Structures are given as structure tokens and as C-alpha cells.
């Protein structure tokens, strides 16, 4: 696995896109909280990456939204 170093400019872009394009989700917040309490490792993807994955799956015709 590749370990990426964060760069300030890209962190600002990520924060902007996350705040603009990705809406909060109570079910996701609950799932992440439950996983943390259970001692599971924090392996979730960045909000913008999750949005991209959702769009790719939707465009591929998975029938879900």
C-alpha cells in the first residue's frame, strides 16, 4: 500500500470539496461511531472519494442511489 503525504494546498481543496459536494449522513455517522466503539480500525475513505465511488457505481448501472 502507498502512503501519501498530505500537502497544504490539497488539504484546502479537499476541505472545500467535502464541504460543498458532500452532505452529512446520520446513518454513516452512526456506523462510524459504532465501529470506533467496537475497536475497529478507521478505514473509511475520504468523503470526496466516497462520493466519486458512489457516482461511478451509479453511472455503471447498479440501480441504487
BABATI-861459 format. One record per residue: residue in one letter; x, y, z of N, C-alpha, C in turn. Coordinates in steps of 0.05 Angstrom, whole numbers. Example, Ala and Ser with C-alpha at 12.3 -4.5 7.8 and 13.67 -1.06 7.14 Angstrom:
SITE  A  264  -114  156  246  -90  156  264  -66  156
SITE  S  257  -45  142  273  -21  143  258  1  157
END
This chain:
SITE  X  17  -23  0  0  0  0  18  25  0
SITE  X  9  45  -14  24  70  -16  15  89  5
SITE  X  34  101  19  28  121  40  33  149  28
SITE  X  12  165  26  14  191  14  18  212  36
SITE  X  35  232  29  39  254  47  20  277  40
SITE  X  6  287  59  -13  309  55  2  335  49
SITE  X  -8  351  30  3  377  24  -18  398  29
SITE  X  -10  420  41  -28  441  50  -48  450  28
SITE  X  -39  455  4  -57  464  -17  -79  444  -23
SITE  X  -71  418  -24  -91  397  -30  -109  393  -6
SITE  X  -100  397  18  -118  394  41  -140  415  40
SITE  X  -133  439  31  -153  461  29  -173  454  7
SITE  X  -164  443  -16  -182  434  -37  -200  413  -27
SITE  X  -189  393  -13  -206  371  -2  -227  382  17
SITE  X  -219  400  35  -238  412  53  -260  427  39
SITE  X  -253  442  18  -273  457  3  -292  438  -11
SITE  X  -282  418  -25  -299  399  -39  -317  383  -20
SITE  X  -305  375  2  -321  360  22  -344  376  33
SITE  X  -338  402  38  -359  419  49  -380  428  29
SITE  X  -372  427  3  -390  437  -18  -406  414  -31
SITE  X  -393  391  -36  -405  370  -52  -417  347  -35
SITE  X  -407  343  -11  -415  320  4  -433  329  28
SITE  X  -457  318  29  -475  324  50  -472  304  73
SITE  X  -478  313  98  -476  296  121  -496  273  119
SITE  X  -490  252  133  -507  228  132  -508  216  160
SITE  X  -531  218  173  -534  208  201  -528  179  203
SITE  X  -536  163  184  -532  134  185  -502  128  183
SITE  X  -488  142  166  -459  138  164  -445  147  189
SITE  X  -452  170  200  -440  179  226  -444  158  248
SITE  X  -468  146  249  -474  126  269  -457  101  264
SITE  X  -454  93  239  -438  69  233  -409  73  240
SITE  X  -398  96  234  -370  102  241  -367  103  271
SITE  X  -385  115  285  -384  116  314  -385  88  327
SITE  X  -403  72  316  -406  44  327  -380  28  321
SITE  X  -369  32  298  -344  17  291  -321  26  310
SITE  X  -319  52  315  -298  61  334  -302  50  362
SITE  X  -327  50  371  -332  39  398  -325  9  399
SITE  X  -328  -5  377  -322  -33  376  -292  -39  372
SITE  X  -277  -18  370  -248  -21  367  -238  -27  339
SITE  X  -255  -23  320  -248  -28  292  -229  -5  282
SITE  X  -211  -11  264  -193  9  254  -208  29  236
SITE  X  -198  54  235  -211  75  219  -203  72  189
SITE  X  -218  57  174  -210  51  146  -229  64  126
SITE  X  -246  82  135  -264  95  116  -248  113  96
SITE  X  -260  117  73  -247  134  52  -256  163  57
SITE  X  -241  181  45  -247  210  47  -275  215  35
SITE  X  -290  235  45  -317  240  35  -318  243  5
SITE  X  -299  258  -7  -300  262  -36  -294  236  -51
SITE  X  -277  219  -40  -272  193  -53  -297  175  -51
SITE  X  -311  176  -29  -336  161  -26  -357  171  -46
SITE  X  -359  197  -50  -377  209  -69  -370  200  -97
SITE  X  -345  200  -104  -336  191  -130  -343  161  -134
SITE  X  -338  144  -114  -345  116  -116  -375  112  -120
SITE  X  -391  127  -106  -420  126  -108  -428  133  -137
SITE  X  -417  155  -147  -424  164  -175  -415  143  -195
SITE  X  -392  132  -192  -382  112  -211  -401  87  -211
SITE  X  -409  78  -187  -427  56  -185  -454  63  -198
SITE  X  -464  87  -193  -490  95  -203  -489  96  -234
SITE  X  -467  108  -245  -465  110  -274  -461  83  -287
SITE  X  -450  64  -272  -446  37  -284  -472  22  -285
SITE  X  -493  32  -273  -520  20  -275  -526  0  -253
SITE  X  -516  5  -229  -521  -13  -207  -549  -11  -197
SITE  X  -564  10  -205  -593  13  -198  -598  24  -171
SITE  X  -577  32  -156  -581  43  -129  -575  73  -130
SITE  X  -584  87  -110  -577  115  -108  -569  121  -80
END
